[in-house]
């Protein structure tokens, strides 16, 4: 089968081995897949990953033990837990120390003709959601996870630091709470969707001097983002971290103690809620798509995804 492979860079392989289905898994044919910031960081050594990347997808189930899944359009949660360790037994399967993670950790991902996932991870896509919408389910679920972790009330001051793929989704989700929201970005060419939804966006230099927020979400994708985000959090506020990157970050721990800042790591979120939001139209995603490439042109697609001003690049077999 065709696949994009990371191994000292990314390259196209027209003869990659088709995946072997394990008990409880489904074989899924990729329909559309999205390149995200984590995929780009894998090229720089993040997670020491080698193999087929990609974890944002919509696909069609071709083989499964559960006959009701066969032929269905699906999206899927990326963590594959062992289900037998102490962490899994207490119900925290997303943090299983033995887990595989689709296209990130010891499991080939979706930038291929076919891939596998546990059937328990799959969510059927409602008919009213297009493929180009459904491919955003995983990152939208990650955006929604913030509301599972931090209570944001109407009028609360909130900053989203980053105007990339995830930042735009997070801003749309948090705006639904009625909070006093501002997105701090670097690329005005990406701001159209947010401005059309009356979400405030600005450059860092244009923020009011001394501006502080109750909640700051750091999704800049840069190691320098933490320092910038920390400066924007008010005492007893919340700093939510979304960025993943392959470098260390210097942290002034004493200031976090003195100001009693709650630092919250935030990762995967609720797929069912994400699908409902997509179906309702309350979160818009298709305007974010900056190009669609065939898998055989995947190397070019990765280069495009790195360009300034580009939000989301899609791949299709």
Buried (B, 14 or more C-beta within 10 A) or exposed (E): BBBBBBEEEBEBBEEBEEBEBEEBBBBBBBBBBBBBBBBBBBBEEBBEBEBBBBBBBBBBBBBBEEEEBBEBBBBBBBBBBEBEBEBBEEEEBBBBEEBBBBBBBBBBBBBBBBBBBBBBBBBEBEEEBBBBBBBBBBBBBBBBBBBEBBEBEEEBBBBBBBBBBBBBBBBBBBBBBEBEBBBBBBBEEBBBBBEEBEBBBBEEEEBEEEBBBBBBBBBBBBBEBBBBBBEBBBEEBBBBBBBBBEEEEEEEEEEBEEEEBBBBEBBBBBBEBBBBBBBEEEBBBEEBBBBEBEBBEBBBBBEBBEEEEBBBBBBEB
